[in-house]
Amino acid sequence: MDKTGVAMIVVGLVLIAAGIYGITLLTPEVVTFLIGLIELAIVIIGLGILVVGAIMAKE
């Protein structure tokens, strides 16, 4: 392994630790954010299904 790979592993571990620390401090906000992301994903999937259905109905 070269120095760049080791440096990337160390930086990744530091970022993971900082993220976990932030999540533990801001748990209610993180839960609200994740619920919002799930709702946004559901809306996007619904729009995709609507577009595919409209294309299939035209044919």
CHARMM internal coordinates of N, CA and C (Angstrom, degrees):
IC EDIT
DIST 1 N 1 CA 1.4472
DIST 1 CA 1 C 1.5315
ANGL 1 N 1 CA 1 C 108.57
DIST 1 C 2 N 1.3019
ANGL 1 CA 1 C 2 N 116.43
DIHE 1 N 1 CA 1 C 2 N 135.75
DIST 2 N 2 CA 1.4552
ANGL 1 C 2 N 2 CA 118.95
DIHE 1 CA 1 C 2 N 2 CA 179.09
DIST 2 CA 2 C 1.5312
ANGL 2 N 2 CA 2 C 110.92
DIHE 1 C 2 N 2 CA 2 C -88.10
DIST 2 C 3 N 1.3167
ANGL 2 CA 2 C 3 N 115.45
DIHE 2 N 2 CA 2 C 3 N 176.22
DIST 3 N 3 CA 1.4730
ANGL 2 C 3 N 3 CA 120.37
DIHE 2 CA 2 C 3 N 3 CA -175.81
DIST 3 CA 3 C 1.5265
ANGL 3 N 3 CA 3 C 111.86
DIHE 2 C 3 N 3 CA 3 C -65.93
DIST 3 C 4 N 1.3113
ANGL 3 CA 3 C 4 N 116.72
DIHE 3 N 3 CA 3 C 4 N -33.23
DIST 4 N 4 CA 1.4640
ANGL 3 C 4 N 4 CA 119.65
DIHE 3 CA 3 C 4 N 4 CA -179.49
DIST 4 CA 4 C 1.5257
ANGL 4 N 4 CA 4 C 110.80
DIHE 3 C 4 N 4 CA 4 C -65.05
DIST 4 C 5 N 1.3255
ANGL 4 CA 4 C 5 N 116.69
DIHE 4 N 4 CA 4 C 5 N -42.71
DIST 5 N 5 CA 1.4696
ANGL 4 C 5 N 5 CA 120.35
DIHE 4 CA 4 C 5 N 5 CA 179.03
DIST 5 CA 5 C 1.5172
ANGL 5 N 5 CA 5 C 112.09
DIHE 4 C 5 N 5 CA 5 C -63.10
DIST 5 C 6 N 1.3350
ANGL 5 CA 5 C 6 N 116.33
DIHE 5 N 5 CA 5 C 6 N -42.21
DIST 6 N 6 CA 1.4603
ANGL 5 C 6 N 6 CA 119.95
DIHE 5 CA 5 C 6 N 6 CA 179.05
DIST 6 CA 6 C 1.5271
ANGL 6 N 6 CA 6 C 110.15
DIHE 5 C 6 N 6 CA 6 C -65.39
DIST 6 C 7 N 1.3407
ANGL 6 CA 6 C 7 N 116.31
DIHE 6 N 6 CA 6 C 7 N -41.04
DIST 7 N 7 CA 1.4638
ANGL 6 C 7 N 7 CA 120.16
DIHE 6 CA 6 C 7 N 7 CA 178.94
DIST 7 CA 7 C 1.5251
ANGL 7 N 7 CA 7 C 110.78
DIHE 6 C 7 N 7 CA 7 C -63.03
DIST 7 C 8 N 1.3279
ANGL 7 CA 7 C 8 N 117.26
DIHE 7 N 7 CA 7 C 8 N -40.14
DIST 8 N 8 CA 1.4651
ANGL 7 C 8 N 8 CA 120.19
DIHE 7 CA 7 C 8 N 8 CA 179.26
DIST 8 CA 8 C 1.5214
ANGL 8 N 8 CA 8 C 111.21
DIHE 7 C 8 N 8 CA 8 C -66.01
DIST 8 C 9 N 1.3330
ANGL 8 CA 8 C 9 N 117.33
DIHE 8 N 8 CA 8 C 9 N -37.58
DIST 9 N 9 CA 1.4659
ANGL 8 C 9 N 9 CA 120.15
DIHE 8 CA 8 C 9 N 9 CA 177.39
DIST 9 CA 9 C 1.5189
ANGL 9 N 9 CA 9 C 110.60
DIHE 8 C 9 N 9 CA 9 C -64.28
DIST 9 C 10 N 1.3342
ANGL 9 CA 9 C 10 N 116.55
DIHE 9 N 9 CA 9 C 10 N -44.00
DIST 10 N 10 CA 1.4658
ANGL 9 C 10 N 10 CA 120.38
DIHE 9 CA 9 C 10 N 10 CA -179.71
DIST 10 CA 10 C 1.5250
ANGL 10 N 10 CA 10 C 110.49
DIHE 9 C 10 N 10 CA 10 C -63.87
DIST 10 C 11 N 1.3253
ANGL 10 CA 10 C 11 N 117.70
DIHE 10 N 10 CA 10 C 11 N -45.65
DIST 11 N 11 CA 1.4668
ANGL 10 C 11 N 11 CA 121.16
DIHE 10 CA 10 C 11 N 11 CA 179.86
DIST 11 CA 11 C 1.5255
ANGL 11 N 11 CA 11 C 109.98
DIHE 10 C 11 N 11 CA 11 C -63.28
DIST 11 C 12 N 1.3321
ANGL 11 CA 11 C 12 N 117.58
DIHE 11 N 11 CA 11 C 12 N -40.51
DIST 12 N 12 CA 1.4562
ANGL 11 C 12 N 12 CA 120.90
DIHE 11 CA 11 C 12 N 12 CA 178.05
DIST 12 CA 12 C 1.5183
ANGL 12 N 12 CA 12 C 112.12
DIHE 11 C 12 N 12 CA 12 C -61.87
DIST 12 C 13 N 1.3258
ANGL 12 CA 12 C 13 N 116.77
DIHE 12 N 12 CA 12 C 13 N -42.82
DIST 13 N 13 CA 1.4681
ANGL 12 C 13 N 13 CA 119.81
DIHE 12 CA 12 C 13 N 13 CA 178.61
DIST 13 CA 13 C 1.5228
ANGL 13 N 13 CA 13 C 111.38
DIHE 12 C 13 N 13 CA 13 C -65.15
DIST 13 C 14 N 1.3305
ANGL 13 CA 13 C 14 N 117.14
DIHE 13 N 13 CA 13 C 14 N -38.94
DIST 14 N 14 CA 1.4666
ANGL 13 C 14 N 14 CA 120.29
DIHE 13 CA 13 C 14 N 14 CA 178.14
DIST 14 CA 14 C 1.5263
ANGL 14 N 14 CA 14 C 110.16
DIHE 13 C 14 N 14 CA 14 C -64.38
DIST 14 C 15 N 1.3287
ANGL 14 CA 14 C 15 N 117.17
DIHE 14 N 14 CA 14 C 15 N -43.29
DIST 15 N 15 CA 1.4650
ANGL 14 C 15 N 15 CA 120.40
DIHE 14 CA 14 C 15 N 15 CA 179.24
DIST 15 CA 15 C 1.5267
ANGL 15 N 15 CA 15 C 111.65
DIHE 14 C 15 N 15 CA 15 C -65.21
DIST 15 C 16 N 1.3179
ANGL 15 CA 15 C 16 N 116.89
DIHE 15 N 15 CA 15 C 16 N -38.80
DIST 16 N 16 CA 1.4748
ANGL 15 C 16 N 16 CA 120.04
DIHE 15 CA 15 C 16 N 16 CA 177.30
DIST 16 CA 16 C 1.5251
ANGL 16 N 16 CA 16 C 110.01
DIHE 15 C 16 N 16 CA 16 C -63.34
DIST 16 C 17 N 1.3406
ANGL 16 CA 16 C 17 N 116.75
DIHE 16 N 16 CA 16 C 17 N -44.03
DIST 17 N 17 CA 1.4612
ANGL 16 C 17 N 17 CA 120.05
DIHE 16 CA 16 C 17 N 17 CA 179.49
DIST 17 CA 17 C 1.5255
ANGL 17 N 17 CA 17 C 110.94
DIHE 16 C 17 N 17 CA 17 C -62.93
DIST 17 C 18 N 1.3335
ANGL 17 CA 17 C 18 N 117.01
DIHE 17 N 17 CA 17 C 18 N -42.36
DIST 18 N 18 CA 1.4686
ANGL 17 C 18 N 18 CA 120.47
DIHE 17 CA 17 C 18 N 18 CA 179.12
DIST 18 CA 18 C 1.5296
ANGL 18 N 18 CA 18 C 110.71
DIHE 17 C 18 N 18 CA 18 C -64.73
DIST 18 C 19 N 1.3253
ANGL 18 CA 18 C 19 N 117.09
DIHE 18 N 18 CA 18 C 19 N -38.86
DIST 19 N 19 CA 1.4600
ANGL 18 C 19 N 19 CA 120.90
DIHE 18 CA 18 C 19 N 19 CA 178.39
DIST 19 CA 19 C 1.5131
ANGL 19 N 19 CA 19 C 112.58
DIHE 18 C 19 N 19 CA 19 C -65.30
DIST 19 C 20 N 1.3269
ANGL 19 CA 19 C 20 N 116.45
DIHE 19 N 19 CA 19 C 20 N -43.43
DIST 20 N 20 CA 1.4684
ANGL 19 C 20 N 20 CA 119.87
DIHE 19 CA 19 C 20 N 20 CA 178.68
DIST 20 CA 20 C 1.5273
ANGL 20 N 20 CA 20 C 110.20
DIHE 19 C 20 N 20 CA 20 C -64.89
DIST 20 C 21 N 1.3337
ANGL 20 CA 20 C 21 N 117.29
DIHE 20 N 20 CA 20 C 21 N -39.55
DIST 21 N 21 CA 1.4629
ANGL 20 C 21 N 21 CA 121.13
DIHE 20 CA 20 C 21 N 21 CA 177.78
DIST 21 CA 21 C 1.5302
ANGL 21 N 21 CA 21 C 110.46
DIHE 20 C 21 N 21 CA 21 C -63.15
DIST 21 C 22 N 1.3232
ANGL 21 CA 21 C 22 N 117.09
DIHE 21 N 21 CA 21 C 22 N -42.65
DIST 22 N 22 CA 1.4616
ANGL 21 C 22 N 22 CA 120.97
DIHE 21 CA 21 C 22 N 22 CA 178.55
DIST 22 CA 22 C 1.5172
ANGL 22 N 22 CA 22 C 112.34
DIHE 21 C 22 N 22 CA 22 C -65.40
DIST 22 C 23 N 1.3243
ANGL 22 CA 22 C 23 N 116.45
DIHE 22 N 22 CA 22 C 23 N -38.66
DIST 23 N 23 CA 1.4636
ANGL 22 C 23 N 23 CA 120.28
DIHE 22 CA 22 C 23 N 23 CA 179.37
DIST 23 CA 23 C 1.5246
ANGL 23 N 23 CA 23 C 110.42
DIHE 22 C 23 N 23 CA 23 C -64.79
DIST 23 C 24 N 1.3353
ANGL 23 CA 23 C 24 N 117.16
DIHE 23 N 23 CA 23 C 24 N -39.91
DIST 24 N 24 CA 1.4628
ANGL 23 C 24 N 24 CA 119.39
DIHE 23 CA 23 C 24 N 24 CA -179.70
DIST 24 CA 24 C 1.5247
ANGL 24 N 24 CA 24 C 111.29
DIHE 23 C 24 N 24 CA 24 C -67.76
DIST 24 C 25 N 1.3245
ANGL 24 CA 24 C 25 N 117.81
DIHE 24 N 24 CA 24 C 25 N -30.47
DIST 25 N 25 CA 1.4660
ANGL 24 C 25 N 25 CA 120.43
DIHE 24 CA 24 C 25 N 25 CA 179.34
DIST 25 CA 25 C 1.5232
ANGL 25 N 25 CA 25 C 112.27
DIHE 24 C 25 N 25 CA 25 C -77.96
DIST 25 C 26 N 1.3202
ANGL 25 CA 25 C 26 N 116.49
DIHE 25 N 25 CA 25 C 26 N -33.31
DIST 26 N 26 CA 1.4722
ANGL 25 C 26 N 26 CA 120.85
DIHE 25 CA 25 C 26 N 26 CA -172.28
DIST 26 CA 26 C 1.5211
ANGL 26 N 26 CA 26 C 111.70
DIHE 25 C 26 N 26 CA 26 C -117.85
DIST 26 C 27 N 1.3036
ANGL 26 CA 26 C 27 N 117.96
DIHE 26 N 26 CA 26 C 27 N 43.26
DIST 27 N 27 CA 1.4605
ANGL 26 C 27 N 27 CA 121.67
DIHE 26 CA 26 C 27 N 27 CA -174.14
DIST 27 CA 27 C 1.5350
ANGL 27 N 27 CA 27 C 113.40
DIHE 26 C 27 N 27 CA 27 C -56.45
DIST 27 C 28 N 1.3440
ANGL 27 CA 27 C 28 N 120.81
DIHE 27 N 27 CA 27 C 28 N -47.78
DIST 28 N 28 CA 1.4787
ANGL 27 C 28 N 28 CA 118.24
DIHE 27 CA 27 C 28 N 28 CA -179.07
DIST 28 CA 28 C 1.5261
ANGL 28 N 28 CA 28 C 113.14
DIHE 27 C 28 N 28 CA 28 C -62.17
DIST 28 C 29 N 1.3376
ANGL 28 CA 28 C 29 N 116.64
DIHE 28 N 28 CA 28 C 29 N -39.42
DIST 29 N 29 CA 1.4595
ANGL 28 C 29 N 29 CA 119.47
DIHE 28 CA 28 C 29 N 29 CA 179.23
DIST 29 CA 29 C 1.5173
ANGL 29 N 29 CA 29 C 111.32
DIHE 28 C 29 N 29 CA 29 C -67.55
DIST 29 C 30 N 1.3304
ANGL 29 CA 29 C 30 N 117.19
DIHE 29 N 29 CA 29 C 30 N -37.41
DIST 30 N 30 CA 1.4609
ANGL 29 C 30 N 30 CA 121.18
DIHE 29 CA 29 C 30 N 30 CA 179.21
DIST 30 CA 30 C 1.5216
ANGL 30 N 30 CA 30 C 110.06
DIHE 29 C 30 N 30 CA 30 C -65.47
DIST 30 C 31 N 1.3222
ANGL 30 CA 30 C 31 N 117.31
DIHE 30 N 30 CA 30 C 31 N -42.09
DIST 31 N 31 CA 1.4679
ANGL 30 C 31 N 31 CA 120.87
DIHE 30 CA 30 C 31 N 31 CA 178.90
DIST 31 CA 31 C 1.5274
ANGL 31 N 31 CA 31 C 110.05
DIHE 30 C 31 N 31 CA 31 C -63.06
DIST 31 C 32 N 1.3223
ANGL 31 CA 31 C 32 N 117.19
DIHE 31 N 31 CA 31 C 32 N -43.79
DIST 32 N 32 CA 1.4656
ANGL 31 C 32 N 32 CA 120.86
DIHE 31 CA 31 C 32 N 32 CA 178.25
DIST 32 CA 32 C 1.5209
ANGL 32 N 32 CA 32 C 111.00
DIHE 31 C 32 N 32 CA 32 C -61.40
DIST 32 C 33 N 1.3351
ANGL 32 CA 32 C 33 N 116.42
DIHE 32 N 32 CA 32 C 33 N -42.53
DIST 33 N 33 CA 1.4619
ANGL 32 C 33 N 33 CA 121.52
DIHE 32 CA 32 C 33 N 33 CA 179.13
DIST 33 CA 33 C 1.5295
ANGL 33 N 33 CA 33 C 110.89
DIHE 32 C 33 N 33 CA 33 C -62.54
DIST 33 C 34 N 1.3331
ANGL 33 CA 33 C 34 N 117.05
DIHE 33 N 33 CA 33 C 34 N -44.94
DIST 34 N 34 CA 1.4647
ANGL 33 C 34 N 34 CA 120.24
DIHE 33 CA 33 C 34 N 34 CA -179.20
DIST 34 CA 34 C 1.5170
ANGL 34 N 34 CA 34 C 111.48
DIHE 33 C 34 N 34 CA 34 C -65.46
DIST 34 C 35 N 1.3384
ANGL 34 CA 34 C 35 N 117.18
DIHE 34 N 34 CA 34 C 35 N -38.96
DIST 35 N 35 CA 1.4677
ANGL 34 C 35 N 35 CA 120.12
DIHE 34 CA 34 C 35 N 35 CA 176.71
DIST 35 CA 35 C 1.5259
ANGL 35 N 35 CA 35 C 109.96
DIHE 34 C 35 N 35 CA 35 C -62.96
DIST 35 C 36 N 1.3184
ANGL 35 CA 35 C 36 N 116.41
DIHE 35 N 35 CA 35 C 36 N -41.19
DIST 36 N 36 CA 1.4637
ANGL 35 C 36 N 36 CA 120.38
DIHE 35 CA 35 C 36 N 36 CA 176.80
DIST 36 CA 36 C 1.5156
ANGL 36 N 36 CA 36 C 112.31
DIHE 35 C 36 N 36 CA 36 C -62.03
DIST 36 C 37 N 1.3338
ANGL 36 CA 36 C 37 N 116.51
DIHE 36 N 36 CA 36 C 37 N -40.97
DIST 37 N 37 CA 1.4669
ANGL 36 C 37 N 37 CA 119.75
DIHE 36 CA 36 C 37 N 37 CA 178.16
DIST 37 CA 37 C 1.5227
ANGL 37 N 37 CA 37 C 111.55
DIHE 36 C 37 N 37 CA 37 C -64.23
DIST 37 C 38 N 1.3216
ANGL 37 CA 37 C 38 N 116.44
DIHE 37 N 37 CA 37 C 38 N -40.56
DIST 38 N 38 CA 1.4656
ANGL 37 C 38 N 38 CA 120.07
DIHE 37 CA 37 C 38 N 38 CA 179.28
DIST 38 CA 38 C 1.5261
ANGL 38 N 38 CA 38 C 110.08
DIHE 37 C 38 N 38 CA 38 C -64.25
DIST 38 C 39 N 1.3269
ANGL 38 CA 38 C 39 N 116.56
DIHE 38 N 38 CA 38 C 39 N -42.48
DIST 39 N 39 CA 1.4706
ANGL 38 C 39 N 39 CA 119.63
DIHE 38 CA 38 C 39 N 39 CA 178.87
DIST 39 CA 39 C 1.5202
ANGL 39 N 39 CA 39 C 111.01
DIHE 38 C 39 N 39 CA 39 C -64.54
DIST 39 C 40 N 1.3291
ANGL 39 CA 39 C 40 N 117.13
DIHE 39 N 39 CA 39 C 40 N -39.68
DIST 40 N 40 CA 1.4640
ANGL 39 C 40 N 40 CA 120.51
DIHE 39 CA 39 C 40 N 40 CA 178.00
DIST 40 CA 40 C 1.5203
ANGL 40 N 40 CA 40 C 110.92
DIHE 39 C 40 N 40 CA 40 C -64.14
DIST 40 C 41 N 1.3153
ANGL 40 CA 40 C 41 N 117.17
DIHE 40 N 40 CA 40 C 41 N -40.47
DIST 41 N 41 CA 1.4608
ANGL 40 C 41 N 41 CA 120.87
DIHE 40 CA 40 C 41 N 41 CA 178.62
DIST 41 CA 41 C 1.5196
ANGL 41 N 41 CA 41 C 110.44
DIHE 40 C 41 N 41 CA 41 C -64.47
DIST 41 C 42 N 1.3252
ANGL 41 CA 41 C 42 N 117.55
DIHE 41 N 41 CA 41 C 42 N -38.69
DIST 42 N 42 CA 1.4638
ANGL 41 C 42 N 42 CA 120.98
DIHE 41 CA 41 C 42 N 42 CA 178.71
DIST 42 CA 42 C 1.5259
ANGL 42 N 42 CA 42 C 110.55
DIHE 41 C 42 N 42 CA 42 C -64.31
DIST 42 C 43 N 1.3291
ANGL 42 CA 42 C 43 N 116.74
DIHE 42 N 42 CA 42 C 43 N -41.63
DIST 43 N 43 CA 1.4678
ANGL 42 C 43 N 43 CA 120.14
DIHE 42 CA 42 C 43 N 43 CA 178.52
DIST 43 CA 43 C 1.5238
ANGL 43 N 43 CA 43 C 110.64
DIHE 42 C 43 N 43 CA 43 C -63.65
DIST 43 C 44 N 1.3317
ANGL 43 CA 43 C 44 N 117.44
DIHE 43 N 43 CA 43 C 44 N -43.63
DIST 44 N 44 CA 1.4674
ANGL 43 C 44 N 44 CA 120.52
DIHE 43 CA 43 C 44 N 44 CA -179.64
DIST 44 CA 44 C 1.5296
ANGL 44 N 44 CA 44 C 110.65
DIHE 43 C 44 N 44 CA 44 C -64.83
DIST 44 C 45 N 1.3245
ANGL 44 CA 44 C 45 N 117.23
DIHE 44 N 44 CA 44 C 45 N -41.40
DIST 45 N 45 CA 1.4691
ANGL 44 C 45 N 45 CA 120.25
DIHE 44 CA 44 C 45 N 45 CA 177.54
DIST 45 CA 45 C 1.5249
ANGL 45 N 45 CA 45 C 110.22
DIHE 44 C 45 N 45 CA 45 C -63.63
DIST 45 C 46 N 1.3272
ANGL 45 CA 45 C 46 N 116.90
DIHE 45 N 45 CA 45 C 46 N -41.41
DIST 46 N 46 CA 1.4613
ANGL 45 C 46 N 46 CA 120.60
DIHE 45 CA 45 C 46 N 46 CA 178.04
DIST 46 CA 46 C 1.5180
ANGL 46 N 46 CA 46 C 112.22
DIHE 45 C 46 N 46 CA 46 C -61.79
DIST 46 C 47 N 1.3396
ANGL 46 CA 46 C 47 N 116.76
DIHE 46 N 46 CA 46 C 47 N -41.69
DIST 47 N 47 CA 1.4645
ANGL 46 C 47 N 47 CA 119.67
DIHE 46 CA 46 C 47 N 47 CA 177.56
DIST 47 CA 47 C 1.5245
ANGL 47 N 47 CA 47 C 111.02
DIHE 46 C 47 N 47 CA 47 C -65.27
DIST 47 C 48 N 1.3176
ANGL 47 CA 47 C 48 N 116.83
DIHE 47 N 47 CA 47 C 48 N -38.42
DIST 48 N 48 CA 1.4628
ANGL 47 C 48 N 48 CA 119.89
DIHE 47 CA 47 C 48 N 48 CA 177.43
DIST 48 CA 48 C 1.5165
ANGL 48 N 48 CA 48 C 111.99
DIHE 47 C 48 N 48 CA 48 C -62.89
DIST 48 C 49 N 1.3223
ANGL 48 CA 48 C 49 N 116.20
DIHE 48 N 48 CA 48 C 49 N -43.29
DIST 49 N 49 CA 1.4708
ANGL 48 C 49 N 49 CA 120.30
DIHE 48 CA 48 C 49 N 49 CA 178.43
DIST 49 CA 49 C 1.5269
ANGL 49 N 49 CA 49 C 110.13
DIHE 48 C 49 N 49 CA 49 C -64.47
DIST 49 C 50 N 1.3268
ANGL 49 CA 49 C 50 N 117.02
DIHE 49 N 49 CA 49 C 50 N -38.89
DIST 50 N 50 CA 1.4609
ANGL 49 C 50 N 50 CA 121.35
DIHE 49 CA 49 C 50 N 50 CA 177.98
DIST 50 CA 50 C 1.5253
ANGL 50 N 50 CA 50 C 111.08
DIHE 49 C 50 N 50 CA 50 C -61.79
DIST 50 C 51 N 1.3266
ANGL 50 CA 50 C 51 N 117.10
DIHE 50 N 50 CA 50 C 51 N -44.35
DIST 51 N 51 CA 1.4674
ANGL 50 C 51 N 51 CA 120.90
DIHE 50 CA 50 C 51 N 51 CA -179.61
DIST 51 CA 51 C 1.5249
ANGL 51 N 51 CA 51 C 110.43
DIHE 50 C 51 N 51 CA 51 C -66.15
DIST 51 C 52 N 1.3179
ANGL 51 CA 51 C 52 N 117.20
DIHE 51 N 51 CA 51 C 52 N -44.10
DIST 52 N 52 CA 1.4708
ANGL 51 C 52 N 52 CA 120.28
DIHE 51 CA 51 C 52 N 52 CA 179.42
DIST 52 CA 52 C 1.5217
ANGL 52 N 52 CA 52 C 109.79
DIHE 51 C 52 N 52 CA 52 C -63.61
DIST 52 C 53 N 1.3262
ANGL 52 CA 52 C 53 N 117.61
DIHE 52 N 52 CA 52 C 53 N -41.08
DIST 53 N 53 CA 1.4648
ANGL 52 C 53 N 53 CA 120.52
DIHE 52 CA 52 C 53 N 53 CA 177.87
DIST 53 CA 53 C 1.5188
ANGL 53 N 53 CA 53 C 112.10
DIHE 52 C 53 N 53 CA 53 C -63.11
DIST 53 C 54 N 1.3424
ANGL 53 CA 53 C 54 N 116.60
DIHE 53 N 53 CA 53 C 54 N -39.81
DIST 54 N 54 CA 1.4617
ANGL 53 C 54 N 54 CA 119.72
DIHE 53 CA 53 C 54 N 54 CA 178.60
DIST 54 CA 54 C 1.5223
ANGL 54 N 54 CA 54 C 110.85
DIHE 53 C 54 N 54 CA 54 C -66.08
DIST 54 C 55 N 1.3171
ANGL 54 CA 54 C 55 N 117.43
DIHE 54 N 54 CA 54 C 55 N -39.64
DIST 55 N 55 CA 1.4653
ANGL 54 C 55 N 55 CA 120.18
DIHE 54 CA 54 C 55 N 55 CA 178.47
DIST 55 CA 55 C 1.5190
ANGL 55 N 55 CA 55 C 110.73
DIHE 54 C 55 N 55 CA 55 C -66.17
DIST 55 C 56 N 1.3314
ANGL 55 CA 55 C 56 N 117.18
DIHE 55 N 55 CA 55 C 56 N -40.59
DIST 56 N 56 CA 1.4581
ANGL 55 C 56 N 56 CA 120.35
DIHE 55 CA 55 C 56 N 56 CA 179.92
DIST 56 CA 56 C 1.5264
ANGL 56 N 56 CA 56 C 111.25
DIHE 55 C 56 N 56 CA 56 C -69.59
DIST 56 C 57 N 1.3319
ANGL 56 CA 56 C 57 N 117.13
DIHE 56 N 56 CA 56 C 57 N -32.45
DIST 57 N 57 CA 1.4704
ANGL 56 C 57 N 57 CA 119.72
DIHE 56 CA 56 C 57 N 57 CA -179.56
DIST 57 CA 57 C 1.5250
ANGL 57 N 57 CA 57 C 111.12
DIHE 56 C 57 N 57 CA 57 C -70.87
DIST 57 C 58 N 1.3433
ANGL 57 CA 57 C 58 N 117.28
DIHE 57 N 57 CA 57 C 58 N -29.33
DIST 58 N 58 CA 1.4611
ANGL 57 C 58 N 58 CA 120.12
DIHE 57 CA 57 C 58 N 58 CA 179.86
DIST 58 CA 58 C 1.5228
ANGL 58 N 58 CA 58 C 111.78
DIHE 57 C 58 N 58 CA 58 C -69.68
DIST 58 C 59 N 1.3216
ANGL 58 CA 58 C 59 N 116.97
DIHE 58 N 58 CA 58 C 59 N -29.85
DIST 59 N 59 CA 1.4700
ANGL 58 C 59 N 59 CA 120.04
DIHE 58 CA 58 C 59 N 59 CA -175.22
DIST 59 CA 59 C 1.4751
ANGL 59 N 59 CA 59 C 113.89
DIHE 58 C 59 N 59 CA 59 C -79.99
END
COOR INIT
IC SEED 1 N 1 CA 1 C
IC BUILD
